[in-house]
């Protein structure tokens, strides 16, 4: 049996983006994070799993505590991986970041990145 713990559609408003004009006003970033746990047996204690709150905290730390605007969503995702990888219960992570208000040449589409991380 394989366990996964996730947080879907968590929206954070922040002043990040590649273009300087994106740093003038907050815009939404939407996060979906799924963690596959290392164990495959029964889970009977919080220490054997990942608390949903820890996922939110990792995202908030990256998005609200960056010393300067983050230019790339890939860098955001890497920061979340770095924080969540500290939890020994996690074997792998899937992180998706959507940016619905990204500056595009014309209307249409939902810009997103996704990273899959596996513990070595």
PDB file as gemmi writes it, atoms N, CA and C in Angstrom:
CRYST1    1.000    1.000    1.000  90.00  90.00  90.00 P 1                      
ATOM      1  N   UNK A   1       0.853  -1.171   0.000  1.00  0.00           N  
ATOM      2  CA  UNK A   1       0.000   0.000   0.000  1.00  0.00           C  
ATOM      3  C   UNK A   1       0.900   1.235   0.000  1.00  0.00           C  
ATOM      4  N   UNK A   2       0.544   2.193  -0.813  1.00  0.00           N  
ATOM      5  CA  UNK A   2       1.319   3.425  -0.899  1.00  0.00           C  
ATOM      6  C   UNK A   2       0.445   4.600  -0.468  1.00  0.00           C  
ATOM      7  N   UNK A   3       0.985   5.444   0.394  1.00  0.00           N  
ATOM      8  CA  UNK A   3       0.246   6.599   0.915  1.00  0.00           C  
ATOM      9  C   UNK A   3       0.731   7.877   0.254  1.00  0.00           C  
ATOM     10  N   UNK A   4      -0.233   8.752  -0.043  1.00  0.00           N  
ATOM     11  CA  UNK A   4       0.077  10.084  -0.558  1.00  0.00           C  
ATOM     12  C   UNK A   4      -0.700  11.104   0.259  1.00  0.00           C  
ATOM     13  N   UNK A   5      -0.048  12.197   0.547  1.00  0.00           N  
ATOM     14  CA  UNK A   5      -0.660  13.298   1.291  1.00  0.00           C  
ATOM     15  C   UNK A   5      -0.558  14.535   0.406  1.00  0.00           C  
ATOM     16  N   UNK A   6      -1.646  15.292   0.292  1.00  0.00           N  
ATOM     17  CA  UNK A   6      -1.613  16.432  -0.605  1.00  0.00           C  
ATOM     18  C   UNK A   6      -2.348  17.654  -0.109  1.00  0.00           C  
ATOM     19  N   UNK A   7      -2.057  18.742  -0.759  1.00  0.00           N  
ATOM     20  CA  UNK A   7      -2.755  20.010  -0.565  1.00  0.00           C  
ATOM     21  C   UNK A   7      -2.995  20.553  -1.969  1.00  0.00           C  
ATOM     22  N   UNK A   8      -4.250  20.709  -2.328  1.00  0.00           N  
ATOM     23  CA  UNK A   8      -4.591  21.146  -3.678  1.00  0.00           C  
ATOM     24  C   UNK A   8      -5.146  22.558  -3.687  1.00  0.00           C  
ATOM     25  N   UNK A   9      -4.814  23.272  -4.762  1.00  0.00           N  
ATOM     26  CA  UNK A   9      -5.389  24.592  -5.058  1.00  0.00           C  
ATOM     27  C   UNK A   9      -5.199  25.598  -3.924  1.00  0.00           C  
ATOM     28  N   UNK A  10      -4.015  25.603  -3.329  1.00  0.00           N  
ATOM     29  CA  UNK A  10      -3.706  26.577  -2.276  1.00  0.00           C  
ATOM     30  C   UNK A  10      -3.228  27.859  -2.952  1.00  0.00           C  
ATOM     31  N   UNK A  11      -3.989  28.933  -2.791  1.00  0.00           N  
ATOM     32  CA  UNK A  11      -3.681  30.197  -3.461  1.00  0.00           C  
ATOM     33  C   UNK A  11      -2.920  31.137  -2.544  1.00  0.00           C  
ATOM     34  N   UNK A  12      -1.850  31.681  -3.085  1.00  0.00           N  
ATOM     35  CA  UNK A  12      -1.032  32.668  -2.380  1.00  0.00           C  
ATOM     36  C   UNK A  12      -0.871  33.869  -3.302  1.00  0.00           C  
ATOM     37  N   UNK A  13      -1.102  35.052  -2.778  1.00  0.00           N  
ATOM     38  CA  UNK A  13      -0.890  36.280  -3.535  1.00  0.00           C  
ATOM     39  C   UNK A  13       0.448  36.873  -3.145  1.00  0.00           C  
ATOM     40  N   UNK A  14       1.272  37.144  -4.156  1.00  0.00           N  
ATOM     41  CA  UNK A  14       2.622  37.641  -3.885  1.00  0.00           C  
ATOM     42  C   UNK A  14       3.133  38.430  -5.084  1.00  0.00           C  
ATOM     43  N   UNK A  15       4.210  39.162  -4.862  1.00  0.00           N  
ATOM     44  CA  UNK A  15       4.794  40.018  -5.906  1.00  0.00           C  
ATOM     45  C   UNK A  15       6.033  39.357  -6.515  1.00  0.00           C  
ATOM     46  N   UNK A  16       5.824  38.233  -7.151  1.00  0.00           N  
ATOM     47  CA  UNK A  16       6.912  37.521  -7.815  1.00  0.00           C  
ATOM     48  C   UNK A  16       6.640  37.481  -9.308  1.00  0.00           C  
ATOM     49  N   UNK A  17       7.685  37.267 -10.083  1.00  0.00           N  
ATOM     50  CA  UNK A  17       7.549  37.141 -11.525  1.00  0.00           C  
ATOM     51  C   UNK A  17       8.816  37.576 -12.226  1.00  0.00           C  
ATOM     52  N   UNK A  18       8.939  37.193 -13.465  1.00  0.00           N  
ATOM     53  CA  UNK A  18      10.148  37.496 -14.235  1.00  0.00           C  
ATOM     54  C   UNK A  18      10.283  38.993 -14.522  1.00  0.00           C  
ATOM     55  N   UNK A  19       9.175  39.646 -14.818  1.00  0.00           N  
ATOM     56  CA  UNK A  19       9.213  41.055 -15.216  1.00  0.00           C  
ATOM     57  C   UNK A  19       9.088  41.970 -14.000  1.00  0.00           C  
ATOM     58  N   UNK A  20       9.838  43.056 -14.021  1.00  0.00           N  
ATOM     59  CA  UNK A  20       9.812  44.004 -12.900  1.00  0.00           C  
ATOM     60  C   UNK A  20       8.403  44.514 -12.622  1.00  0.00           C  
ATOM     61  N   UNK A  21       7.596  44.706 -13.654  1.00  0.00           N  
ATOM     62  CA  UNK A  21       6.224  45.216 -13.458  1.00  0.00           C  
ATOM     63  C   UNK A  21       5.382  44.247 -12.624  1.00  0.00           C  
ATOM     64  N   UNK A  22       5.762  42.965 -12.561  1.00  0.00           N  
ATOM     65  CA  UNK A  22       5.026  41.981 -11.768  1.00  0.00           C  
ATOM     66  C   UNK A  22       5.310  42.132 -10.276  1.00  0.00           C  
ATOM     67  N   UNK A  23       6.272  42.954  -9.931  1.00  0.00           N  
ATOM     68  CA  UNK A  23       6.645  43.160  -8.533  1.00  0.00           C  
ATOM     69  C   UNK A  23       5.921  44.350  -7.914  1.00  0.00           C  
ATOM     70  N   UNK A  24       5.063  45.003  -8.681  1.00  0.00           N  
ATOM     71  CA  UNK A  24       4.364  46.189  -8.211  1.00  0.00           C  
ATOM     72  C   UNK A  24       3.097  45.878  -7.424  1.00  0.00           C  
ATOM     73  N   UNK A  25       2.427  44.793  -7.748  1.00  0.00           N  
ATOM     74  CA  UNK A  25       1.185  44.433  -7.061  1.00  0.00           C  
ATOM     75  C   UNK A  25       1.104  42.907  -6.960  1.00  0.00           C  
ATOM     76  N   UNK A  26       0.533  42.424  -5.860  1.00  0.00           N  
ATOM     77  CA  UNK A  26       0.421  40.966  -5.708  1.00  0.00           C  
ATOM     78  C   UNK A  26      -0.438  40.340  -6.804  1.00  0.00           C  
ATOM     79  N   UNK A  27      -0.074  39.142  -7.181  1.00  0.00           N  
ATOM     80  CA  UNK A  27      -0.855  38.356  -8.131  1.00  0.00           C  
ATOM     81  C   UNK A  27      -0.975  36.934  -7.577  1.00  0.00           C  
ATOM     82  N   UNK A  28      -1.968  36.178  -8.015  1.00  0.00           N  
ATOM     83  CA  UNK A  28      -2.177  34.837  -7.462  1.00  0.00           C  
ATOM     84  C   UNK A  28      -1.226  33.795  -8.056  1.00  0.00           C  
ATOM     85  N   UNK A  29      -0.789  32.899  -7.189  1.00  0.00           N  
ATOM     86  CA  UNK A  29      -0.067  31.687  -7.548  1.00  0.00           C  
ATOM     87  C   UNK A  29      -0.833  30.553  -6.878  1.00  0.00           C  
ATOM     88  N   UNK A  30      -1.091  29.490  -7.607  1.00  0.00           N  
ATOM     89  CA  UNK A  30      -1.896  28.389  -7.075  1.00  0.00           C  
ATOM     90  C   UNK A  30      -1.022  27.136  -7.012  1.00  0.00           C  
ATOM     91  N   UNK A  31      -0.967  26.551  -5.824  1.00  0.00           N  
ATOM     92  CA  UNK A  31      -0.076  25.423  -5.553  1.00  0.00           C  
ATOM     93  C   UNK A  31      -0.867  24.141  -5.318  1.00  0.00           C  
ATOM     94  N   UNK A  32      -0.397  23.081  -5.927  1.00  0.00           N  
ATOM     95  CA  UNK A  32      -0.869  21.739  -5.628  1.00  0.00           C  
ATOM     96  C   UNK A  32       0.367  20.904  -5.323  1.00  0.00           C  
ATOM     97  N   UNK A  33       0.394  20.340  -4.138  1.00  0.00           N  
ATOM     98  CA  UNK A  33       1.551  19.555  -3.682  1.00  0.00           C  
ATOM     99  C   UNK A  33       1.066  18.181  -3.240  1.00  0.00           C  
ATOM    100  N   UNK A  34       1.719  17.141  -3.748  1.00  0.00           N  
ATOM    101  CA  UNK A  34       1.450  15.772  -3.326  1.00  0.00           C  
ATOM    102  C   UNK A  34       2.756  15.144  -2.876  1.00  0.00           C  
ATOM    103  N   UNK A  35       2.734  14.546  -1.711  1.00  0.00           N  
ATOM    104  CA  UNK A  35       3.893  13.836  -1.169  1.00  0.00           C  
ATOM    105  C   UNK A  35       3.568  12.353  -1.095  1.00  0.00           C  
ATOM    106  N   UNK A  36       4.445  11.528  -1.631  1.00  0.00           N  
ATOM    107  CA  UNK A  36       4.342  10.083  -1.470  1.00  0.00           C  
ATOM    108  C   UNK A  36       5.190   9.721  -0.260  1.00  0.00           C  
ATOM    109  N   UNK A  37       4.598   8.982   0.656  1.00  0.00           N  
ATOM    110  CA  UNK A  37       5.301   8.655   1.899  1.00  0.00           C  
ATOM    111  C   UNK A  37       6.213   7.457   1.706  1.00  0.00           C  
ATOM    112  N   UNK A  38       7.274   7.406   2.522  1.00  0.00           N  
ATOM    113  CA  UNK A  38       8.294   6.366   2.402  1.00  0.00           C  
ATOM    114  C   UNK A  38       7.780   5.008   2.862  1.00  0.00           C  
ATOM    115  N   UNK A  39       6.982   4.973   3.907  1.00  0.00           N  
ATOM    116  CA  UNK A  39       6.477   3.706   4.431  1.00  0.00           C  
ATOM    117  C   UNK A  39       5.311   3.194   3.619  1.00  0.00           C  
ATOM    118  N   UNK A  40       5.060   1.877   3.712  1.00  0.00           N  
ATOM    119  CA  UNK A  40       3.918   1.334   2.984  1.00  0.00           C  
ATOM    120  C   UNK A  40       2.980   0.535   3.887  1.00  0.00           C  
ATOM    121  N   UNK A  41       3.167   0.672   5.190  1.00  0.00           N  
ATOM    122  CA  UNK A  41       2.291  -0.020   6.130  1.00  0.00           C  
ATOM    123  C   UNK A  41       1.265   0.920   6.722  1.00  0.00           C  
ATOM    124  N   UNK A  42       0.737   0.515   7.838  1.00  0.00           N  
ATOM    125  CA  UNK A  42      -0.231   1.360   8.553  1.00  0.00           C  
ATOM    126  C   UNK A  42       0.437   2.638   9.037  1.00  0.00           C  
ATOM    127  N   UNK A  43      -0.336   3.695   9.026  1.00  0.00           N  
ATOM    128  CA  UNK A  43       0.114   4.968   9.583  1.00  0.00           C  
ATOM    129  C   UNK A  43      -0.771   5.253  10.773  1.00  0.00           C  
ATOM    130  N   UNK A  44      -0.154   5.304  11.934  1.00  0.00           N  
ATOM    131  CA  UNK A  44      -0.925   5.475  13.161  1.00  0.00           C  
ATOM    132  C   UNK A  44      -0.449   6.647  14.007  1.00  0.00           C  
ATOM    133  N   UNK A  45       0.541   7.385  13.498  1.00  0.00           N  
ATOM    134  CA  UNK A  45       1.064   8.530  14.246  1.00  0.00           C  
ATOM    135  C   UNK A  45       1.426   9.640  13.266  1.00  0.00           C  
ATOM    136  N   UNK A  46       1.270  10.874  13.694  1.00  0.00           N  
ATOM    137  CA  UNK A  46       1.559  12.023  12.841  1.00  0.00           C  
ATOM    138  C   UNK A  46       3.011  12.018  12.372  1.00  0.00           C  
ATOM    139  N   UNK A  47       3.926  11.490  13.174  1.00  0.00           N  
ATOM    140  CA  UNK A  47       5.348  11.453  12.809  1.00  0.00           C  
ATOM    141  C   UNK A  47       5.609  10.521  11.623  1.00  0.00           C  
ATOM    142  N   UNK A  48       4.672   9.654  11.307  1.00  0.00           N  
ATOM    143  CA  UNK A  48       4.833   8.698  10.212  1.00  0.00           C  
ATOM    144  C   UNK A  48       4.284   9.224   8.892  1.00  0.00           C  
ATOM    145  N   UNK A  49       3.735  10.431   8.929  1.00  0.00           N  
ATOM    146  CA  UNK A  49       3.104  11.004   7.752  1.00  0.00           C  
ATOM    147  C   UNK A  49       3.582  12.439   7.580  1.00  0.00           C  
ATOM    148  N   UNK A  50       2.890  13.202   6.783  1.00  0.00           N  
ATOM    149  CA  UNK A  50       3.177  14.620   6.595  1.00  0.00           C  
ATOM    150  C   UNK A  50       1.918  15.398   6.920  1.00  0.00           C  
ATOM    151  N   UNK A  51       2.050  16.360   7.787  1.00  0.00           N  
ATOM    152  CA  UNK A  51       0.922  17.196   8.174  1.00  0.00           C  
ATOM    153  C   UNK A  51       0.629  18.189   7.041  1.00  0.00           C  
ATOM    154  N   UNK A  52      -0.633  18.328   6.689  1.00  0.00           N  
ATOM    155  CA  UNK A  52      -1.019  19.276   5.640  1.00  0.00           C  
ATOM    156  C   UNK A  52      -0.528  20.682   5.961  1.00  0.00           C  
ATOM    157  N   UNK A  53      -0.538  21.020   7.228  1.00  0.00           N  
ATOM    158  CA  UNK A  53      -0.086  22.352   7.645  1.00  0.00           C  
ATOM    159  C   UNK A  53       1.368  22.581   7.281  1.00  0.00           C  
ATOM    160  N   UNK A  54       2.186  21.529   7.317  1.00  0.00           N  
ATOM    161  CA  UNK A  54       3.595  21.672   6.954  1.00  0.00           C  
ATOM    162  C   UNK A  54       3.763  22.010   5.476  1.00  0.00           C  
ATOM    163  N   UNK A  55       2.853  21.536   4.656  1.00  0.00           N  
ATOM    164  CA  UNK A  55       2.894  21.897   3.233  1.00  0.00           C  
ATOM    165  C   UNK A  55       2.594  23.385   3.077  1.00  0.00           C  
ATOM    166  N   UNK A  56       1.538  23.851   3.754  1.00  0.00           N  
ATOM    167  CA  UNK A  56       1.210  25.281   3.688  1.00  0.00           C  
ATOM    168  C   UNK A  56       2.358  26.134   4.212  1.00  0.00           C  
ATOM    169  N   UNK A  57       2.941  25.728   5.312  1.00  0.00           N  
ATOM    170  CA  UNK A  57       4.039  26.492   5.913  1.00  0.00           C  
ATOM    171  C   UNK A  57       5.211  26.587   4.945  1.00  0.00           C  
ATOM    172  N   UNK A  58       5.567  25.490   4.286  1.00  0.00           N  
ATOM    173  CA  UNK A  58       6.685  25.504   3.333  1.00  0.00           C  
ATOM    174  C   UNK A  58       6.406  26.477   2.184  1.00  0.00           C  
ATOM    175  N   UNK A  59       5.181  26.442   1.656  1.00  0.00           N  
ATOM    176  CA  UNK A  59       4.814  27.360   0.573  1.00  0.00           C  
ATOM    177  C   UNK A  59       4.869  28.802   1.063  1.00  0.00           C  
ATOM    178  N   UNK A  60       4.282  29.064   2.224  1.00  0.00           N  
ATOM    179  CA  UNK A  60       4.267  30.421   2.767  1.00  0.00           C  
ATOM    180  C   UNK A  60       5.678  30.956   3.007  1.00  0.00           C  
ATOM    181  N   UNK A  61       6.567  30.107   3.525  1.00  0.00           N  
ATOM    182  CA  UNK A  61       7.948  30.543   3.763  1.00  0.00           C  
ATOM    183  C   UNK A  61       8.616  30.972   2.465  1.00  0.00           C  
ATOM    184  N   UNK A  62       8.431  30.190   1.415  1.00  0.00           N  
ATOM    185  CA  UNK A  62       9.034  30.528   0.126  1.00  0.00           C  
ATOM    186  C   UNK A  62       8.422  31.808  -0.434  1.00  0.00           C  
ATOM    187  N   UNK A  63       7.113  31.906  -0.407  1.00  0.00           N  
ATOM    188  CA  UNK A  63       6.439  33.010  -1.079  1.00  0.00           C  
ATOM    189  C   UNK A  63       6.481  34.327  -0.313  1.00  0.00           C  
ATOM    190  N   UNK A  64       6.439  34.253   1.018  1.00  0.00           N  
ATOM    191  CA  UNK A  64       6.359  35.489   1.809  1.00  0.00           C  
ATOM    192  C   UNK A  64       7.685  35.909   2.440  1.00  0.00           C  
ATOM    193  N   UNK A  65       8.662  35.013   2.491  1.00  0.00           N  
ATOM    194  CA  UNK A  65       9.919  35.349   3.157  1.00  0.00           C  
ATOM    195  C   UNK A  65      11.095  35.470   2.201  1.00  0.00           C  
ATOM    196  N   UNK A  66      10.833  35.515   0.919  1.00  0.00           N  
ATOM    197  CA  UNK A  66      11.924  35.673  -0.049  1.00  0.00           C  
ATOM    198  C   UNK A  66      12.523  37.068   0.117  1.00  0.00           C  
ATOM    199  N   UNK A  67      13.855  37.169   0.163  1.00  0.00           N  
ATOM    200  CA  UNK A  67      14.486  38.485   0.345  1.00  0.00           C  
ATOM    201  C   UNK A  67      14.280  39.426  -0.841  1.00  0.00           C  
ATOM    202  N   UNK A  68      13.974  38.861  -2.003  1.00  0.00           N  
ATOM    203  CA  UNK A  68      13.682  39.657  -3.194  1.00  0.00           C  
ATOM    204  C   UNK A  68      12.682  38.874  -4.045  1.00  0.00           C  
ATOM    205  N   UNK A  69      12.037  39.526  -5.000  1.00  0.00           N  
ATOM    206  CA  UNK A  69      11.064  38.800  -5.819  1.00  0.00           C  
ATOM    207  C   UNK A  69      11.701  37.587  -6.516  1.00  0.00           C  
ATOM    208  N   UNK A  70      10.960  36.506  -6.541  1.00  0.00           N  
ATOM    209  CA  UNK A  70      11.400  35.291  -7.216  1.00  0.00           C  
ATOM    210  C   UNK A  70      11.009  35.420  -8.685  1.00  0.00           C  
ATOM    211  N   UNK A  71      11.969  35.283  -9.554  1.00  0.00           N  
ATOM    212  CA  UNK A  71      11.727  35.499 -10.988  1.00  0.00           C  
ATOM    213  C   UNK A  71      11.053  34.304 -11.661  1.00  0.00           C  
ATOM    214  N   UNK A  72      11.428  33.091 -11.287  1.00  0.00           N  
ATOM    215  CA  UNK A  72      10.926  31.900 -11.972  1.00  0.00           C  
ATOM    216  C   UNK A  72      10.139  30.989 -11.042  1.00  0.00           C  
ATOM    217  N   UNK A  73       9.069  30.427 -11.556  1.00  0.00           N  
ATOM    218  CA  UNK A  73       8.287  29.488 -10.747  1.00  0.00           C  
ATOM    219  C   UNK A  73       9.094  28.232 -10.444  1.00  0.00           C  
ATOM    220  N   UNK A  74      10.039  27.881 -11.289  1.00  0.00           N  
ATOM    221  CA  UNK A  74      10.916  26.749 -11.016  1.00  0.00           C  
ATOM    222  C   UNK A  74      11.704  26.972  -9.729  1.00  0.00           C  
ATOM    223  N   UNK A  75      12.127  28.211  -9.511  1.00  0.00           N  
ATOM    224  CA  UNK A  75      12.843  28.550  -8.278  1.00  0.00           C  
ATOM    225  C   UNK A  75      11.918  28.442  -7.063  1.00  0.00           C  
ATOM    226  N   UNK A  76      10.658  28.835  -7.216  1.00  0.00           N  
ATOM    227  CA  UNK A  76       9.677  28.677  -6.136  1.00  0.00           C  
ATOM    228  C   UNK A  76       9.537  27.201  -5.776  1.00  0.00           C  
ATOM    229  N   UNK A  77       9.348  26.383  -6.789  1.00  0.00           N  
ATOM    230  CA  UNK A  77       9.169  24.949  -6.568  1.00  0.00           C  
ATOM    231  C   UNK A  77      10.394  24.348  -5.885  1.00  0.00           C  
ATOM    232  N   UNK A  78      11.587  24.757  -6.302  1.00  0.00           N  
ATOM    233  CA  UNK A  78      12.800  24.227  -5.689  1.00  0.00           C  
ATOM    234  C   UNK A  78      12.866  24.597  -4.214  1.00  0.00           C  
ATOM    235  N   UNK A  79      12.457  25.797  -3.869  1.00  0.00           N  
ATOM    236  CA  UNK A  79      12.433  26.207  -2.468  1.00  0.00           C  
ATOM    237  C   UNK A  79      11.480  25.352  -1.639  1.00  0.00           C  
ATOM    238  N   UNK A  80      10.346  24.993  -2.209  1.00  0.00           N  
ATOM    239  CA  UNK A  80       9.380  24.133  -1.505  1.00  0.00           C  
ATOM    240  C   UNK A  80       9.949  22.728  -1.351  1.00  0.00           C  
ATOM    241  N   UNK A  81      10.561  22.214  -2.405  1.00  0.00           N  
ATOM    242  CA  UNK A  81      11.214  20.903  -2.320  1.00  0.00           C  
ATOM    243  C   UNK A  81      12.257  20.920  -1.215  1.00  0.00           C  
ATOM    244  N   UNK A  82      13.091  21.941  -1.195  1.00  0.00           N  
ATOM    245  CA  UNK A  82      14.154  22.024  -0.190  1.00  0.00           C  
ATOM    246  C   UNK A  82      13.596  21.956   1.225  1.00  0.00           C  
ATOM    247  N   UNK A  83      12.473  22.611   1.468  1.00  0.00           N  
ATOM    248  CA  UNK A  83      11.882  22.604   2.814  1.00  0.00           C  
ATOM    249  C   UNK A  83      11.209  21.272   3.143  1.00  0.00           C  
ATOM    250  N   UNK A  84      10.446  20.738   2.208  1.00  0.00           N  
ATOM    251  CA  UNK A  84       9.716  19.503   2.491  1.00  0.00           C  
ATOM    252  C   UNK A  84      10.618  18.272   2.499  1.00  0.00           C  
ATOM    253  N   UNK A  85      11.731  18.319   1.792  1.00  0.00           N  
ATOM    254  CA  UNK A  85      12.663  17.184   1.767  1.00  0.00           C  
ATOM    255  C   UNK A  85      13.258  16.905   3.143  1.00  0.00           C  
ATOM    256  N   UNK A  86      13.154  17.859   4.043  1.00  0.00           N  
ATOM    257  CA  UNK A  86      13.652  17.670   5.406  1.00  0.00           C  
ATOM    258  C   UNK A  86      12.819  16.656   6.190  1.00  0.00           C  
ATOM    259  N   UNK A  87      11.614  16.363   5.742  1.00  0.00           N  
ATOM    260  CA  UNK A  87      10.755  15.398   6.424  1.00  0.00           C  
ATOM    261  C   UNK A  87      11.113  13.989   5.967  1.00  0.00           C  
ATOM    262  N   UNK A  88      11.611  13.183   6.878  1.00  0.00           N  
ATOM    263  CA  UNK A  88      12.075  11.831   6.549  1.00  0.00           C  
ATOM    264  C   UNK A  88      10.956  10.947   6.021  1.00  0.00           C  
ATOM    265  N   UNK A  89       9.718  11.230   6.359  1.00  0.00           N  
ATOM    266  CA  UNK A  89       8.590  10.397   5.928  1.00  0.00           C  
ATOM    267  C   UNK A  89       8.306  10.515   4.431  1.00  0.00           C  
ATOM    268  N   UNK A  90       8.877  11.515   3.752  1.00  0.00           N  
ATOM    269  CA  UNK A  90       8.582  11.763   2.347  1.00  0.00           C  
ATOM    270  C   UNK A  90       9.567  11.028   1.447  1.00  0.00           C  
ATOM    271  N   UNK A  91       9.023  10.236   0.516  1.00  0.00           N  
ATOM    272  CA  UNK A  91       9.850   9.545  -0.476  1.00  0.00           C  
ATOM    273  C   UNK A  91       9.921  10.339  -1.782  1.00  0.00           C  
ATOM    274  N   UNK A  92       8.822  11.021  -2.128  1.00  0.00           N  
ATOM    275  CA  UNK A  92       8.813  11.812  -3.355  1.00  0.00           C  
ATOM    276  C   UNK A  92       7.777  12.925  -3.248  1.00  0.00           C  
ATOM    277  N   UNK A  93       7.941  13.917  -4.103  1.00  0.00           N  
ATOM    278  CA  UNK A  93       7.046  15.075  -4.136  1.00  0.00           C  
ATOM    279  C   UNK A  93       6.656  15.387  -5.570  1.00  0.00           C  
ATOM    280  N   UNK A  94       5.424  15.848  -5.729  1.00  0.00           N  
ATOM    281  CA  UNK A  94       4.957  16.427  -6.976  1.00  0.00           C  
ATOM    282  C   UNK A  94       4.446  17.818  -6.631  1.00  0.00           C  
ATOM    283  N   UNK A  95       5.022  18.819  -7.261  1.00  0.00           N  
ATOM    284  CA  UNK A  95       4.628  20.205  -6.982  1.00  0.00           C  
ATOM    285  C   UNK A  95       4.240  20.866  -8.295  1.00  0.00           C  
ATOM    286  N   UNK A  96       3.039  21.411  -8.306  1.00  0.00           N  
ATOM    287  CA  UNK A  96       2.527  22.139  -9.478  1.00  0.00           C  
ATOM    288  C   UNK A  96       2.224  23.564  -9.037  1.00  0.00           C  
ATOM    289  N   UNK A  97       2.690  24.520  -9.830  1.00  0.00           N  
ATOM    290  CA  UNK A  97       2.407  25.927  -9.562  1.00  0.00           C  
ATOM    291  C   UNK A  97       1.746  26.504 -10.812  1.00  0.00           C  
ATOM    292  N   UNK A  98       0.595  27.118 -10.608  1.00  0.00           N  
ATOM    293  CA  UNK A  98      -0.132  27.777 -11.686  1.00  0.00           C  
ATOM    294  C   UNK A  98      -0.081  29.285 -11.463  1.00  0.00           C  
ATOM    295  N   UNK A  99      -0.024  30.011 -12.554  1.00  0.00           N  
ATOM    296  CA  UNK A  99       0.040  31.475 -12.490  1.00  0.00           C  
ATOM    297  C   UNK A  99      -1.020  32.044 -13.433  1.00  0.00           C  
ATOM    298  N   UNK A 100      -2.274  32.146 -12.947  1.00  0.00           N  
ATOM    299  CA  UNK A 100      -3.382  32.518 -13.831  1.00  0.00           C  
ATOM    300  C   UNK A 100      -3.287  33.915 -14.432  1.00  0.00           C  
ATOM    301  N   UNK A 101      -2.583  34.835 -13.792  1.00  0.00           N  
ATOM    302  CA  UNK A 101      -2.493  36.199 -14.315  1.00  0.00           C  
ATOM    303  C   UNK A 101      -1.143  36.490 -14.965  1.00  0.00           C  
ATOM    304  N   UNK A 102      -0.445  35.465 -15.383  1.00  0.00           N  
ATOM    305  CA  UNK A 102       0.862  35.668 -16.023  1.00  0.00           C  
ATOM    306  C   UNK A 102       0.706  36.522 -17.275  1.00  0.00           C  
ATOM    307  N   UNK A 103       1.688  37.382 -17.531  1.00  0.00           N  
ATOM    308  CA  UNK A 103       1.614  38.207 -18.739  1.00  0.00           C  
ATOM    309  C   UNK A 103       1.858  37.341 -19.984  1.00  0.00           C  
ATOM    310  N   UNK A 104       0.832  37.193 -20.790  1.00  0.00           N  
ATOM    311  CA  UNK A 104       0.911  36.438 -22.035  1.00  0.00           C  
ATOM    312  C   UNK A 104       0.622  37.380 -23.202  1.00  0.00           C  
ATOM    313  N   UNK A 105       1.049  37.034 -24.400  1.00  0.00           N  
ATOM    314  CA  UNK A 105       0.820  37.931 -25.539  1.00  0.00           C  
ATOM    315  C   UNK A 105      -0.651  38.121 -25.891  1.00  0.00           C  
ATOM    316  N   UNK A 106      -1.495  37.134 -25.568  1.00  0.00           N  
ATOM    317  CA  UNK A 106      -2.936  37.276 -25.793  1.00  0.00           C  
ATOM    318  C   UNK A 106      -3.673  36.321 -24.854  1.00  0.00           C  
ATOM    319  N   UNK A 107      -4.970  36.526 -24.633  1.00  0.00           N  
ATOM    320  CA  UNK A 107      -5.730  35.705 -23.687  1.00  0.00           C  
ATOM    321  C   UNK A 107      -5.724  34.221 -24.073  1.00  0.00           C  
ATOM    322  N   UNK A 108      -5.766  33.409 -23.059  1.00  0.00           N  
ATOM    323  CA  UNK A 108      -5.886  31.972 -23.285  1.00  0.00           C  
ATOM    324  C   UNK A 108      -4.764  31.190 -22.634  1.00  0.00           C  
ATOM    325  N   UNK A 109      -5.116  30.073 -22.022  1.00  0.00           N  
ATOM    326  CA  UNK A 109      -4.119  29.193 -21.424  1.00  0.00           C  
ATOM    327  C   UNK A 109      -3.890  29.479 -19.956  1.00  0.00           C  
ATOM    328  N   UNK A 110      -3.354  28.494 -19.278  1.00  0.00           N  
ATOM    329  CA  UNK A 110      -3.024  28.603 -17.860  1.00  0.00           C  
ATOM    330  C   UNK A 110      -1.564  28.228 -17.689  1.00  0.00           C  
ATOM    331  N   UNK A 111      -0.681  29.202 -17.523  1.00  0.00           N  
ATOM    332  CA  UNK A 111       0.726  28.891 -17.324  1.00  0.00           C  
ATOM    333  C   UNK A 111       0.942  28.096 -16.033  1.00  0.00           C  
ATOM    334  N   UNK A 112       1.754  27.066 -16.132  1.00  0.00           N  
ATOM    335  CA  UNK A 112       2.017  26.217 -14.976  1.00  0.00           C  
ATOM    336  C   UNK A 112       3.367  25.527 -15.145  1.00  0.00           C  
ATOM    337  N   UNK A 113       3.969  25.183 -14.013  1.00  0.00           N  
ATOM    338  CA  UNK A 113       5.159  24.322 -14.014  1.00  0.00           C  
ATOM    339  C   UNK A 113       4.887  23.196 -13.038  1.00  0.00           C  
ATOM    340  N   UNK A 114       5.601  22.114 -13.221  1.00  0.00           N  
ATOM    341  CA  UNK A 114       5.476  20.992 -12.296  1.00  0.00           C  
ATOM    342  C   UNK A 114       6.841  20.346 -12.150  1.00  0.00           C  
ATOM    343  N   UNK A 115       7.141  19.963 -10.929  1.00  0.00           N  
ATOM    344  CA  UNK A 115       8.390  19.250 -10.663  1.00  0.00           C  
ATOM    345  C   UNK A 115       8.063  17.957  -9.928  1.00  0.00           C  
ATOM    346  N   UNK A 116       8.787  16.914 -10.269  1.00  0.00           N  
ATOM    347  CA  UNK A 116       8.698  15.639  -9.575  1.00  0.00           C  
ATOM    348  C   UNK A 116      10.051  15.402  -8.938  1.00  0.00           C  
ATOM    349  N   UNK A 117      10.070  15.233  -7.619  1.00  0.00           N  
ATOM    350  CA  UNK A 117      11.304  15.025  -6.869  1.00  0.00           C  
ATOM    351  C   UNK A 117      11.235  13.675  -6.168  1.00  0.00           C  
ATOM    352  N   UNK A 118      12.360  12.957  -6.201  1.00  0.00           N  
ATOM    353  CA  UNK A 118      12.451  11.656  -5.518  1.00  0.00           C  
ATOM    354  C   UNK A 118      13.679  11.658  -4.618  1.00  0.00           C  
ATOM    355  N   UNK A 119      13.505  11.132  -3.436  1.00  0.00           N  
ATOM    356  CA  UNK A 119      14.632  11.018  -2.507  1.00  0.00           C  
ATOM    357  C   UNK A 119      15.615   9.982  -3.069  1.00  0.00           C  
ATOM    358  N   UNK A 120      16.895  10.319  -3.028  1.00  0.00           N  
ATOM    359  CA  UNK A 120      17.924   9.383  -3.517  1.00  0.00           C  
ATOM    360  C   UNK A 120      18.147   8.247  -2.546  1.00  0.00           C  
TER     361      UNK A 120                                                      
END                                                                             
